[in-house]
């Protein structure tokens, strides 16, 4: 488990560094291939300085650091959930098909079925194993064992989803706090700075910080909310499939089902 988590953290760290340092600058609209026309009456103003993503990060002020932490955690959680909630990992088709076929044909008993589940180790095998332990009991007991184990597995599948939901709510608040801090710095600068030029620079700097933190918070919150809603729907779909599988298991290993199966075999033999 620890090497796997370390791998997730390393990949997410690389992605975050690339995001902050990529791009160098934003595109500028410039007519470079146009033929020179008549000389303008006045010299054109120099082009605005280009800023990289990293420079925008520093311009946002100290609150950009917790926002960056939120983005890093979000990348790690999304990457981990994409791997953990793959259908082939939660409900492996070959294993489910094999177990159902052997139960229908009577090729496995309680001990063999438990061995198959323990060897597989997937979330759905844990639920099936809980039901198999009630092999030959009433359908109510088998179903209840399946439901109890299914609830525990569902909680495991929902792990870390609260982190996404929390980031989607905390990141905008951090951006709003940065906005408030930037405006406070701006108005404090107006009261302590002499000269109209210095006041304009101080006001522009504070407003820029406020807008950068707000945009950064929303930039993190929106993907976090989308990812949270996607993975919640993914977990619900997997739980529905596991529940449908449970109904088939109950119909195969409950006392009523086994009695009917033995009666059918006797009638065929007769």
C-alpha positions as CSV (number, residue, x, y, z in Angstrom):
1,X,0.0,0.0,0.0
2,X,2.8,2.5,0.9
3,X,4.7,2.0,-2.4
4,X,1.5,2.5,-4.3
5,X,0.7,5.8,-2.4
6,X,4.2,7.0,-3.0
7,X,3.8,6.4,-6.7
8,X,0.6,8.4,-6.8
9,X,2.2,11.2,-4.9
10,X,5.3,11.3,-7.3
11,X,3.1,11.3,-10.4
12,X,0.9,14.0,-9.1
13,X,3.9,16.1,-8.0
14,X,5.4,15.9,-11.5
15,X,2.0,17.0,-13.0
16,X,1.8,19.9,-10.6
17,X,5.3,21.1,-11.4
18,X,4.6,20.9,-15.1
19,X,1.4,22.8,-14.7
20,X,3.1,25.6,-12.8
21,X,6.1,25.9,-15.1
22,X,4.6,25.1,-18.5
23,X,3.8,27.5,-21.2
24,X,6.3,30.2,-20.4
25,X,3.8,32.9,-21.5
26,X,0.3,33.5,-22.7
27,X,-0.2,34.0,-26.4
28,X,-0.1,37.6,-27.7
29,X,-1.8,38.9,-30.8
30,X,0.9,40.5,-33.0
31,X,1.1,41.3,-36.7
32,X,4.6,40.3,-37.5
33,X,4.4,39.4,-41.2
34,X,2.6,42.5,-42.2
35,X,4.5,44.8,-44.6
36,X,5.6,48.1,-43.0
37,X,3.3,51.0,-43.8
38,X,3.9,54.6,-43.5
39,X,5.8,55.6,-40.3
40,X,3.3,56.4,-37.5
41,X,3.1,59.9,-36.2
42,X,3.9,58.6,-32.7
43,X,6.1,55.7,-31.6
44,X,4.0,52.7,-30.6
45,X,4.1,51.8,-26.9
46,X,6.3,48.8,-26.0
47,X,4.5,45.5,-25.8
48,X,3.3,44.3,-22.4
49,X,5.6,42.0,-20.6
50,X,4.7,38.3,-20.9
51,X,4.0,36.4,-17.7
52,X,4.3,32.7,-17.0
53,X,2.0,30.6,-14.9
54,X,4.7,30.6,-12.2
55,X,4.8,34.3,-12.1
56,X,1.1,34.5,-11.7
57,X,1.4,32.1,-8.9
58,X,3.8,34.4,-7.0
59,X,1.7,37.4,-7.8
60,X,-1.3,35.8,-6.1
61,X,0.3,36.1,-2.6
62,X,0.7,33.7,0.2
63,X,-2.8,32.2,-0.1
64,X,-1.8,30.6,-3.4
65,X,0.2,28.0,-1.4
66,X,-2.8,26.4,0.3
67,X,-4.6,26.6,-3.0
68,X,-1.7,24.8,-4.6
69,X,-1.8,22.2,-1.9
70,X,-5.5,21.6,-2.7
71,X,-4.7,21.1,-6.4
72,X,-2.0,18.6,-5.5
73,X,-4.2,16.6,-3.2
74,X,-7.0,16.7,-5.8
75,X,-4.7,15.3,-8.5
76,X,-3.6,12.5,-6.2
77,X,-7.1,11.5,-5.2
78,X,-8.5,11.6,-8.8
79,X,-5.6,9.5,-10.0
80,X,-6.1,7.0,-7.2
81,X,-9.9,6.8,-7.6
82,X,-9.5,6.2,-11.4
83,X,-7.4,3.2,-10.7
84,X,-9.4,1.9,-7.7
85,X,-12.8,2.2,-9.3
86,X,-12.1,0.4,-12.5
87,X,-14.9,-2.1,-13.2
88,X,-12.3,-4.9,-13.9
89,X,-10.9,-4.4,-10.4
90,X,-14.2,-4.1,-8.5
91,X,-16.3,-6.6,-10.4
92,X,-13.9,-8.8,-12.5
93,X,-16.0,-10.4,-15.1
94,X,-14.1,-13.8,-15.5
95,X,-14.3,-14.4,-11.7
96,X,-18.0,-13.6,-11.5
97,X,-18.8,-15.8,-14.5
98,X,-16.8,-18.7,-13.2
99,X,-18.4,-18.6,-9.7
100,X,-22.0,-18.4,-11.1
101,X,-21.4,-21.2,-13.6
102,X,-19.9,-23.5,-11.0
103,X,-22.7,-22.8,-8.5
104,X,-25.4,-23.4,-11.1
105,X,-23.8,-26.7,-12.1
106,X,-23.1,-27.8,-8.6
107,X,-19.4,-28.1,-9.1
108,X,-18.5,-26.1,-6.0
109,X,-19.5,-26.4,-2.4
110,X,-19.2,-24.0,0.5
111,X,-15.5,-24.5,1.1
112,X,-14.5,-24.4,-2.6
113,X,-16.5,-21.3,-3.2
114,X,-14.9,-19.6,-0.2
115,X,-11.4,-20.6,-1.5
116,X,-12.2,-19.0,-4.9
117,X,-13.3,-15.8,-3.2
118,X,-10.3,-15.5,-1.0
119,X,-7.9,-16.2,-4.0
120,X,-9.5,-13.4,-6.0
121,X,-9.6,-10.7,-3.3
122,X,-11.7,-8.2,-5.3
123,X,-14.4,-6.1,-3.6
124,X,-17.2,-8.2,-5.1
125,X,-15.4,-11.4,-4.0
126,X,-15.6,-10.1,-0.4
127,X,-19.4,-9.7,-0.7
128,X,-19.8,-13.1,-2.3
129,X,-17.7,-14.7,0.5
130,X,-19.9,-13.2,3.1
131,X,-23.0,-14.7,1.5
132,X,-21.3,-18.1,0.9
133,X,-20.6,-18.3,4.6
134,X,-24.4,-18.6,5.0
135,X,-24.5,-21.4,2.5
136,X,-27.6,-23.6,3.0
137,X,-29.3,-21.1,5.3
138,X,-32.6,-19.4,4.6
139,X,-32.8,-16.8,1.8
140,X,-33.3,-14.1,4.4
141,X,-30.1,-14.9,6.2
142,X,-28.1,-15.2,3.0
143,X,-29.4,-11.9,1.7
144,X,-28.8,-10.1,5.0
145,X,-25.2,-11.3,5.0
146,X,-24.8,-10.1,1.5
147,X,-26.3,-6.7,2.3
148,X,-24.1,-6.1,5.4
149,X,-20.9,-7.0,3.5
150,X,-22.1,-4.9,0.5
151,X,-22.5,-1.9,2.7
152,X,-18.9,-2.2,4.0
153,X,-17.6,-2.6,0.4
154,X,-19.6,0.4,-0.7
155,X,-18.0,2.5,2.0
156,X,-14.6,1.4,0.8
157,X,-15.5,2.4,-2.7
158,X,-16.6,5.8,-1.5
159,X,-13.2,6.4,0.3
160,X,-11.6,9.7,-0.5
161,X,-14.7,11.1,-2.2
162,X,-15.3,13.4,0.7
163,X,-11.8,14.9,0.1
164,X,-12.9,16.0,-3.4
165,X,-16.1,17.4,-2.0
166,X,-14.2,19.3,0.6
167,X,-11.7,20.7,-1.9
168,X,-14.6,21.9,-4.0
169,X,-15.9,23.9,-1.1
170,X,-12.6,25.0,0.5
171,X,-10.8,26.2,-2.6
172,X,-13.3,29.0,-3.4
173,X,-13.2,30.1,0.2
174,X,-9.4,30.4,0.0
175,X,-9.8,32.4,-3.1
176,X,-12.4,34.6,-1.5
177,X,-10.0,35.1,1.5
178,X,-7.3,36.1,-0.9
179,X,-9.7,38.6,-2.5
180,X,-10.4,40.2,0.9
181,X,-6.7,40.3,1.8
182,X,-5.8,41.9,-1.5
183,X,-8.4,44.6,-1.1
184,X,-7.3,45.3,2.4
185,X,-3.7,45.7,1.2
186,X,-4.9,48.0,-1.6
187,X,-6.8,50.4,0.6
188,X,-4.1,50.4,3.3
189,X,-1.6,51.3,0.6
190,X,-3.8,54.2,-0.6
191,X,-3.8,55.7,2.9
192,X,0.0,55.3,3.4
193,X,1.4,56.0,-0.1
194,X,2.2,59.5,-1.2
195,X,1.7,60.5,-4.8
196,X,-0.9,59.6,-7.3
197,X,1.4,57.3,-9.3
198,X,2.4,55.2,-6.2
199,X,-1.3,54.9,-5.1
200,X,-2.3,53.6,-8.6
201,X,0.5,51.0,-8.5
202,X,-0.5,49.9,-5.0
203,X,-4.1,49.7,-5.9
204,X,-3.4,47.7,-9.1
205,X,-1.2,45.3,-7.2
206,X,-3.8,44.6,-4.6
207,X,-6.6,44.1,-7.0
208,X,-4.5,41.8,-9.2
209,X,-3.7,39.7,-6.1
210,X,-7.4,39.5,-5.3
211,X,-8.4,38.5,-8.8
212,X,-5.7,35.9,-9.1
213,X,-6.6,34.1,-5.9
214,X,-10.3,34.1,-6.8
215,X,-9.7,32.7,-10.2
216,X,-7.3,30.1,-8.8
217,X,-9.8,29.0,-6.2
218,X,-12.5,28.5,-8.8
219,X,-10.0,26.8,-11.2
220,X,-9.5,24.1,-8.5
221,X,-13.1,24.0,-7.2
222,X,-14.8,23.4,-10.5
223,X,-12.8,20.2,-11.5
224,X,-13.1,19.0,-7.9
225,X,-16.9,19.2,-8.0
226,X,-17.1,17.6,-11.4
227,X,-14.8,14.7,-10.3
228,X,-16.8,14.2,-7.1
229,X,-20.1,14.0,-9.0
230,X,-18.5,11.6,-11.6
231,X,-17.1,9.2,-9.0
232,X,-20.2,9.3,-6.9
233,X,-22.2,8.1,-10.0
234,X,-19.5,5.5,-10.7
235,X,-19.7,4.1,-7.2
236,X,-23.6,4.0,-7.4
237,X,-23.4,2.1,-10.7
238,X,-21.0,-0.5,-9.2
239,X,-23.1,-0.9,-6.1
240,X,-26.2,-1.5,-8.3
241,X,-24.3,-4.2,-10.2
242,X,-23.1,-5.9,-7.0
243,X,-26.7,-5.9,-5.6
244,X,-28.0,-7.5,-8.8
245,X,-25.3,-10.2,-8.5
246,X,-26.3,-10.7,-4.9
247,X,-29.8,-11.6,-5.9
248,X,-28.4,-14.3,-8.2
249,X,-26.2,-15.7,-5.4
250,X,-29.2,-15.9,-3.0
251,X,-31.2,-17.8,-5.5
252,X,-28.4,-20.4,-5.9
253,X,-27.1,-21.1,-2.3
254,X,-30.1,-20.5,0.0
255,X,-31.8,-23.5,1.6
256,X,-34.9,-23.1,-0.6
257,X,-32.8,-23.0,-3.8
258,X,-30.7,-26.0,-2.8
259,X,-33.9,-28.0,-1.9
260,X,-35.4,-27.2,-5.3
261,X,-32.1,-28.2,-7.0
262,X,-32.0,-31.6,-5.2
263,X,-35.7,-32.2,-6.0
264,X,-35.0,-31.4,-9.7
265,X,-32.1,-33.9,-9.7
266,X,-34.2,-36.6,-8.2
267,X,-37.0,-36.1,-10.7
268,X,-34.5,-36.3,-13.6
269,X,-33.0,-39.5,-12.1
270,X,-36.4,-41.1,-11.7
